[in-house]
Amino acid sequence: MNVHFIAIGGAAMHNLAIALHNKGYQITGSDDTIFDPSKSRLHAKGLLPSSFGWYPEKISSNLDAIVLGMHAKSDNPELIKAQSLDLKIYSYPEFLFEQSKNKTRVVIGGSHGKTTITSMILHVMHYHGQDVDYMVGAQLKGFDVMVKLTDENDFIVLEGDEYLSSPIDRRPKFHLYKPNIALLSGIAWDHINVFPTYDNYVEQFKIFVDSIVEGGSINYNEEDAEVKQVVEASTNTIRKIAYKTPEYRVSNGSTLLETSEGLLPVEIFGKHNLNNLAGAKWICQHMGIDEDDFYEAIATFAGASKRLEKIAESDGCIVFKDFAHSPSKVEATTNAVKEQFQERLLVACLELHTYSSLNAEFLQQYKGALDAADIAVVFYSPNAVAIKNLKEVSHEQIKNAFDKNDLIIYNNPVLFQEYLFSMNFNDKTLLLMSSGDYGGLNFKDLKELIK
């Protein structure tokens, strides 16, 4: 097949392009700008566009399909040309479904935890030499790509994102996969630019549960009241199997999981991650991995990239970087790190970077999210607020929203970095939570300070 990608440089899009290239498809693509690591990965496969921009002349009737990324706009000149030629235009999730419609589709959904759970499943399958197709939103150790597609594998494991499919398809991605086996980890309002009310957001998960094929199954986190209500209220003819956080203990900075064979040391930590582990165990059992084999494999799982990723350590300090940005993720991650390292002072730094987090009305959702931190710091960039066309938030609004009187707030990246670099790191745990980079924080120099 000849497939052209409009906006090939996106994190998801370039991985799909590489997966199809590896499968033997003829791939072309365009984008107005491409950054690393996408740029380097595309170049290594000979897929990097020779020049950036949109070129309608690349679109012809010789193409079998167009894959349209969210970065493109509805008036994109290549898209308009494709529409005029009546070419088949797929969104990213539509094309993944097309590639997997004859496979057993395993879809992991939820406002939080889906990347980690998907990563756990893939780690376990890989550990035991079970080859599966997949799409996951983080780079994993032992995996060259984030998307794998074959003609041979029976299973495909998909991370089910609730964000929109494409500029011309406003359906959430996970509505399009039609899972045979599904999991729902949690529901916490997010993406308010797309789902302006909580009820509207929850409705998307009801549709997801109802999209599971007849006779399929869903595992769900019964400790999340909204998840429990959504799944148990569904009239879809599917098996509904609840899971909850397993028993565990923390001793001397190590987490020990209670199993039928005794205490099992695991590399991951935090109640939310062990809850994710319980969900992953169920899915792996559906895929033919028994409990003992699951535990053997999961003991070596160190986490997905940017999810409680240890970036530096010394005798007196340990530093974690985490993608957490929504209120529920921030609270769960902060609590997890404090529980794991109770004897050390926890310095938790959060960057408000997304549309939701920089919205004055949504800020109230962060109440108590940093309470477990001994020192809590919030950074935000006025430039990010301006780019998103939002009203500027004040320090007072942020402090009131978090309901933490001793909250430290910075909106100048230079001053924030000076504050961080002047800190005495002895006997501390530093947690950096952001989907951005704190306005250009020099992580390399920070790591050198910790050594």
C-alpha positions as CSV (number, residue, x, y, z in Angstrom):
1,M,0.0,0.0,0.0
2,N,1.0,3.6,-0.6
3,V,0.1,5.7,2.4
4,H,0.7,9.4,2.9
5,F,0.8,11.0,6.4
6,I,-0.4,14.6,6.8
7,A,1.5,15.8,10.0
8,I,3.9,12.8,10.1
9,G,6.0,14.4,12.8
10,G,3.7,13.8,15.8
11,A,4.6,11.4,18.5
12,A,1.9,8.9,17.6
13,M,2.0,9.6,13.8
14,H,5.7,9.1,13.2
15,N,5.6,5.8,15.2
16,L,2.7,4.5,13.1
17,A,4.5,5.6,9.9
18,I,7.6,3.6,11.0
19,A,5.5,0.6,11.9
20,L,3.9,0.6,8.4
21,H,7.3,1.1,6.8
22,N,8.6,-1.9,8.8
23,K,5.6,-3.9,7.5
24,G,6.6,-3.1,3.9
25,Y,4.3,-0.2,3.0
26,Q,5.4,2.7,0.9
27,I,5.2,5.7,3.2
28,T,5.4,9.5,2.4
29,G,4.6,12.4,4.7
30,S,4.5,16.1,5.3
31,D,4.7,18.4,8.3
32,D,5.3,22.1,8.9
33,T,8.0,21.3,11.5
34,I,9.4,18.2,13.1
35,F,11.4,18.0,16.3
36,D,13.5,15.2,17.9
37,P,13.1,12.4,18.6
38,S,10.6,12.1,15.7
39,K,13.0,13.8,13.3
40,S,15.9,11.5,14.0
41,R,13.7,8.4,13.9
42,L,12.1,9.3,10.6
43,H,15.5,10.2,9.1
44,A,16.9,6.8,10.1
45,K,14.1,5.1,8.2
46,G,14.4,7.4,5.2
47,L,10.9,8.8,5.9
48,L,11.9,12.4,6.9
49,P,10.4,14.9,4.4
50,S,13.1,16.6,2.3
51,S,11.6,20.0,3.3
52,F,9.0,21.2,5.8
53,G,5.6,22.5,4.7
54,W,2.4,21.3,3.0
55,Y,2.7,20.2,-0.6
56,P,-0.6,19.4,-2.4
57,E,1.4,18.0,-5.3
58,K,2.3,15.1,-3.1
59,I,-1.3,14.0,-3.1
60,S,-2.3,11.9,-6.1
61,S,-4.8,9.2,-7.1
62,N,-1.9,6.7,-6.7
63,L,-2.2,6.9,-2.9
64,D,-4.2,4.0,-1.3
65,A,-4.8,6.0,2.0
66,I,-4.2,9.2,3.8
67,V,-3.6,9.3,7.6
68,L,-4.5,12.6,9.0
69,G,-2.9,13.8,12.3
70,M,-4.3,16.2,14.9
71,H,-1.6,18.7,14.3
72,A,-3.0,19.5,10.8
73,K,-5.9,21.9,10.4
74,S,-9.2,21.3,8.6
75,D,-8.1,23.7,5.9
76,N,-4.8,22.0,5.3
77,P,-4.0,22.2,1.5
78,E,-2.9,18.5,1.3
79,L,-6.2,17.5,3.0
80,I,-8.2,19.6,0.7
81,K,-6.5,18.0,-2.3
82,A,-7.1,14.5,-0.9
83,Q,-10.8,15.3,-0.4
84,S,-11.1,16.7,-4.0
85,L,-9.6,13.4,-5.3
86,D,-12.0,11.4,-3.0
87,L,-9.1,9.5,-1.5
88,K,-9.7,7.4,1.6
89,I,-8.8,9.5,4.6
90,Y,-8.2,7.9,8.0
91,S,-7.7,9.3,11.4
92,Y,-4.9,7.7,13.4
93,P,-7.2,5.4,15.4
94,E,-9.3,4.5,12.4
95,F,-6.2,3.3,10.6
96,L,-5.1,1.3,13.7
97,F,-8.5,-0.4,13.7
98,E,-8.3,-1.1,10.0
99,Q,-5.0,-2.8,10.7
100,S,-6.3,-4.8,13.6
101,K,-9.9,-5.7,12.7
102,N,-9.1,-9.4,12.4
103,K,-7.1,-9.5,15.7
104,T,-8.2,-9.7,19.3
105,R,-8.1,-6.0,20.4
106,V,-7.1,-5.3,23.9
107,V,-7.8,-1.6,24.8
108,I,-6.6,0.1,28.0
109,G,-8.7,3.2,28.8
110,G,-8.8,5.7,31.7
111,S,-7.9,9.3,32.6
112,H,-4.8,8.1,34.3
113,G,-2.7,4.9,34.4
114,K,-3.3,3.7,30.8
115,T,0.3,4.2,29.6
116,T,1.7,2.4,32.6
117,I,-0.8,-0.5,32.4
118,T,-0.2,-0.9,28.7
119,S,3.5,-0.8,29.3
120,M,3.2,-3.4,32.1
121,I,1.3,-5.8,29.8
122,L,3.8,-5.4,27.0
123,H,6.7,-5.9,29.4
124,V,5.2,-9.2,30.7
125,M,4.4,-10.5,27.2
126,H,7.9,-9.6,26.0
127,Y,9.5,-11.2,29.1
128,H,7.8,-14.5,28.3
129,G,8.6,-14.3,24.6
130,Q,4.9,-13.7,23.5
131,D,4.9,-11.5,20.4
132,V,2.0,-9.1,20.2
133,D,1.1,-6.0,18.1
134,Y,0.8,-2.8,20.1
135,M,0.5,0.9,20.4
136,V,1.7,2.6,23.5
137,G,2.3,6.3,24.4
138,A,5.8,5.9,25.9
139,Q,9.1,4.5,25.0
140,L,9.8,1.2,26.7
141,K,13.1,-0.5,27.4
142,G,13.6,-3.5,25.1
143,F,11.2,-2.0,22.5
144,D,12.5,-0.2,19.4
145,V,9.2,1.4,18.5
146,M,6.0,2.6,20.2
147,V,3.8,1.0,17.5
148,K,4.1,-2.5,16.1
149,L,1.9,-4.0,13.4
150,T,2.2,-7.4,11.8
151,D,-0.1,-9.8,9.8
152,E,0.8,-12.7,12.0
153,N,0.1,-11.8,15.7
154,D,-3.3,-12.6,17.2
155,F,-3.4,-9.9,19.8
156,I,-3.0,-6.1,19.6
157,V,-2.7,-4.1,22.8
158,L,-3.8,-0.4,22.4
159,E,-3.5,2.5,24.7
160,G,-7.0,4.0,24.6
161,D,-6.7,7.8,24.5
162,E,-9.9,9.8,25.0
163,Y,-8.6,12.8,23.1
164,L,-10.0,13.7,19.6
165,S,-9.2,11.6,16.6
166,S,-8.4,14.2,13.9
167,P,-9.3,17.7,12.8
168,I,-12.2,16.4,10.8
169,D,-13.2,13.6,13.2
170,R,-14.2,14.9,16.6
171,R,-14.7,11.5,18.2
172,P,-12.4,10.4,21.0
173,K,-9.8,7.9,19.8
174,F,-10.8,5.1,22.1
175,H,-14.4,5.1,20.6
176,L,-13.0,3.7,17.4
177,Y,-11.1,0.6,18.5
178,K,-14.1,-1.7,19.3
179,P,-12.2,-3.8,22.0
180,N,-12.7,-7.5,22.6
181,I,-10.9,-7.1,25.9
182,A,-11.0,-3.7,27.7
183,L,-9.8,-2.1,30.9
184,L,-10.9,1.1,32.6
185,S,-8.5,2.5,35.2
186,G,-10.0,5.8,36.4
187,I,-12.1,8.8,35.5
188,A,-11.0,12.3,36.4
189,W,-12.0,15.3,34.4
190,D,-9.5,16.5,31.9
191,H,-9.2,18.1,28.4
192,I,-11.7,20.8,29.3
193,N,-11.1,22.6,26.0
194,V,-12.8,19.6,24.3
195,F,-15.1,18.4,27.1
196,P,-16.3,21.6,28.8
197,T,-18.3,19.8,31.6
198,Y,-17.6,16.9,33.8
199,D,-20.7,15.1,32.7
200,N,-19.7,15.5,29.1
201,Y,-16.3,14.0,29.9
202,V,-17.8,11.0,31.8
203,E,-20.1,10.3,28.8
204,Q,-17.1,9.5,26.7
205,F,-16.3,6.6,29.0
206,K,-19.8,5.3,28.9
207,I,-19.6,5.2,25.1
208,F,-16.2,3.4,25.4
209,V,-17.7,0.7,27.6
210,D,-20.7,0.3,25.2
211,S,-18.3,0.0,22.2
212,I,-16.8,-3.3,23.6
213,V,-17.9,-6.1,21.2
214,E,-20.7,-8.3,22.3
215,G,-19.4,-11.2,24.4
216,G,-16.2,-9.2,25.2
217,S,-15.0,-8.3,28.7
218,I,-13.9,-5.3,30.8
219,N,-11.7,-5.2,33.9
220,Y,-12.4,-2.1,35.9
221,N,-10.9,-0.4,39.0
222,E,-13.7,-0.8,41.6
223,E,-11.9,1.7,43.9
224,D,-12.8,4.6,41.5
225,A,-16.5,5.4,42.2
226,E,-17.1,6.9,38.8
227,V,-15.6,3.9,37.0
228,K,-17.6,1.5,39.0
229,Q,-20.8,3.4,38.3
230,V,-20.1,3.7,34.6
231,V,-19.2,0.0,34.1
232,E,-21.9,-1.5,36.3
233,A,-24.6,0.7,34.7
234,S,-23.8,-0.4,31.2
235,T,-26.3,-2.8,29.6
236,N,-23.7,-4.0,27.1
237,T,-23.6,-7.8,27.0
238,I,-20.0,-8.2,28.3
239,R,-18.2,-9.8,31.2
240,K,-17.5,-7.2,34.0
241,I,-14.5,-8.1,36.2
242,A,-13.5,-5.7,39.0
243,Y,-10.0,-5.3,40.4
244,K,-8.5,-3.4,43.4
245,T,-5.1,-2.4,44.8
246,P,-3.3,-5.5,46.2
247,E,-1.9,-5.7,49.7
248,Y,1.7,-4.3,49.9
249,R,4.1,-2.9,52.4
250,V,7.0,-0.3,52.2
251,S,10.2,-1.1,54.0
252,N,13.5,0.8,53.9
253,G,12.6,2.5,50.6
254,S,11.4,-0.7,48.9
255,T,7.9,-1.9,48.0
256,L,7.0,-5.5,48.8
257,L,3.9,-6.9,47.1
258,E,2.0,-9.6,49.0
259,T,1.4,-12.6,46.8
260,S,0.3,-16.2,47.3
261,E,4.0,-17.2,47.2
262,G,5.1,-14.6,49.8
263,L,6.4,-11.1,49.6
264,L,7.6,-10.0,46.1
265,P,10.0,-6.9,45.8
266,V,8.9,-4.7,42.9
267,E,10.7,-1.8,41.3
268,I,7.6,0.3,40.9
269,F,6.0,2.0,43.9
270,G,2.9,3.9,45.0
271,K,-0.7,2.8,45.6
272,H,-1.7,4.0,42.1
273,N,1.0,2.0,40.4
274,L,0.1,-1.2,42.4
275,N,-3.5,-0.6,41.4
276,N,-2.3,-0.4,37.8
277,L,-0.4,-3.7,38.4
278,A,-3.6,-5.4,39.5
279,G,-5.4,-4.4,36.3
280,A,-2.4,-5.5,34.1
281,K,-2.4,-8.9,35.8
282,W,-6.0,-9.5,34.8
283,I,-5.4,-8.5,31.2
284,C,-2.3,-10.7,31.0
285,Q,-4.3,-13.6,32.3
286,H,-6.9,-13.1,29.5
287,M,-3.9,-13.2,27.1
288,G,-2.7,-16.6,28.5
289,I,-0.1,-15.6,31.2
290,D,-0.8,-17.3,34.5
291,E,-0.4,-15.5,37.8
292,D,3.0,-16.9,38.8
293,D,4.5,-16.0,35.4
294,F,3.0,-12.5,35.7
295,Y,4.7,-11.9,39.0
296,E,8.0,-13.3,37.8
297,A,7.9,-10.8,34.9
298,I,6.5,-7.7,36.7
299,A,9.2,-7.8,39.3
300,T,11.6,-6.5,36.7
301,F,9.3,-3.8,35.3
302,A,11.0,-0.4,36.1
303,G,8.2,1.8,34.6
304,A,7.4,3.6,31.4
305,S,9.4,6.6,30.2
306,K,8.5,9.8,32.0
307,R,6.4,7.9,34.6
308,L,8.2,8.2,37.9
309,E,11.5,8.0,36.0
310,K,14.5,8.2,38.2
311,I,16.9,10.7,36.6
312,A,19.5,11.2,39.3
313,E,20.6,9.7,42.6
314,S,23.2,10.3,45.3
315,D,23.7,9.1,48.9
316,G,21.6,12.1,50.1
317,C,19.1,12.7,47.3
318,I,17.0,11.0,44.6
319,V,15.3,12.8,41.7
320,F,12.2,11.7,39.8
321,K,10.7,13.1,36.7
322,D,7.0,12.4,36.0
323,F,4.6,13.3,33.2
324,A,1.9,14.0,35.8
325,H,-0.1,17.2,35.1
326,S,-3.8,16.5,35.8
327,P,-5.0,16.9,39.4
328,S,-5.5,13.2,40.1
329,K,-2.1,12.2,38.6
330,V,-0.3,15.0,40.6
331,E,-1.9,13.9,43.9
332,A,-1.3,10.1,43.3
333,T,2.3,10.7,42.2
334,T,3.1,13.0,45.1
335,N,1.6,10.6,47.6
336,A,3.5,7.7,46.1
337,V,6.9,9.3,46.4
338,K,6.3,10.5,50.0
339,E,5.1,7.0,51.0
340,Q,8.2,5.4,49.5
341,F,10.7,7.8,51.0
342,Q,9.0,8.8,54.3
343,E,12.2,9.7,56.1
344,R,13.3,12.3,53.5
345,L,12.0,15.8,52.9
346,L,9.9,15.8,49.7
347,V,10.3,18.7,47.3
348,A,7.5,18.5,44.7
349,C,7.6,20.8,41.7
350,L,4.7,21.0,39.4
351,E,4.5,22.9,36.1
352,L,1.1,24.1,35.0
353,H,1.4,23.7,31.3
354,T,-1.7,22.3,29.7
355,Y,-4.8,24.1,28.6
356,S,-6.8,22.7,31.5
357,S,-4.2,23.4,34.2
358,L,-3.8,27.0,33.1
359,N,-7.6,27.7,33.1
360,A,-8.6,29.7,36.2
361,E,-11.9,27.8,36.5
362,F,-10.3,24.3,36.3
363,L,-7.5,25.2,38.8
364,Q,-9.9,24.5,41.7
365,Q,-9.6,20.8,40.8
366,Y,-6.0,20.9,42.2
367,K,-7.1,21.4,45.8
368,G,-5.0,19.2,48.1
369,A,-3.0,17.7,45.2
370,L,0.4,18.7,46.7
371,D,-0.5,18.2,50.3
372,A,1.9,15.3,50.8
373,A,4.9,17.4,49.8
374,D,7.0,19.0,52.5
375,I,8.0,21.8,50.1
376,A,5.5,22.4,47.2
377,V,6.5,24.5,44.2
378,V,4.3,25.5,41.2
379,F,5.8,27.0,38.1
380,Y,3.9,28.4,35.1
381,S,4.9,30.4,32.1
382,P,2.9,33.5,31.2
383,N,3.9,32.7,27.6
384,A,2.1,29.4,27.7
385,V,-1.0,31.2,29.0
386,A,-0.9,33.7,26.1
387,I,-0.3,31.0,23.5
388,K,-3.4,29.2,24.7
389,N,-5.4,32.5,24.6
390,L,-6.3,32.2,28.3
391,K,-6.8,34.9,30.9
392,E,-3.6,35.2,33.0
393,V,-3.9,33.5,36.3
394,S,-2.6,35.2,39.4
395,H,-0.4,33.8,42.2
396,E,-3.3,34.3,44.6
397,Q,-5.6,32.3,42.4
398,I,-3.1,29.4,42.3
399,K,-2.5,29.5,46.0
400,N,-6.2,29.5,46.8
401,A,-6.8,26.7,44.3
402,F,-4.2,24.4,45.9
403,D,-5.3,25.5,49.3
404,K,-1.7,25.4,50.6
405,N,-0.6,28.5,52.4
406,D,3.2,27.7,52.1
407,L,3.0,27.1,48.3
408,I,5.9,28.6,46.4
409,I,5.0,30.0,43.0
410,Y,7.3,31.0,40.1
411,N,6.4,32.3,36.7
412,N,10.0,33.2,35.7
413,P,12.0,30.2,34.4
414,V,15.4,31.8,35.3
415,L,14.3,32.4,38.9
416,F,12.8,29.0,39.2
417,Q,16.0,27.4,38.0
418,E,18.1,29.5,40.4
419,Y,15.8,28.5,43.3
420,L,16.2,24.8,42.4
421,F,20.0,24.9,41.8
422,S,20.7,26.8,45.1
423,M,18.9,24.1,47.1
424,N,20.7,21.9,49.6
425,F,19.8,18.5,48.3
426,N,21.0,16.5,51.3
427,D,18.3,14.1,52.7
428,K,15.7,15.1,50.1
429,T,13.6,13.6,47.4
430,L,13.0,15.9,44.4
431,L,9.9,15.3,42.3
432,L,9.6,17.2,39.0
433,M,6.1,16.9,37.5
434,S,5.4,18.4,34.1
435,S,4.3,17.7,30.5
436,G,6.7,20.6,29.6
437,D,10.2,21.6,30.5
438,Y,9.7,24.4,33.1
439,G,10.6,27.0,30.5
440,G,13.9,25.4,29.6
441,L,15.2,23.8,32.8
442,N,18.7,22.4,32.3
443,F,18.2,18.8,33.4
444,K,21.8,17.9,32.5
445,D,23.2,20.5,34.9
446,L,20.7,19.5,37.6
447,K,21.8,15.8,37.4
448,E,25.4,17.0,37.8
449,L,24.5,18.9,41.0
450,I,23.0,15.8,42.5
451,K,26.1,13.6,42.0
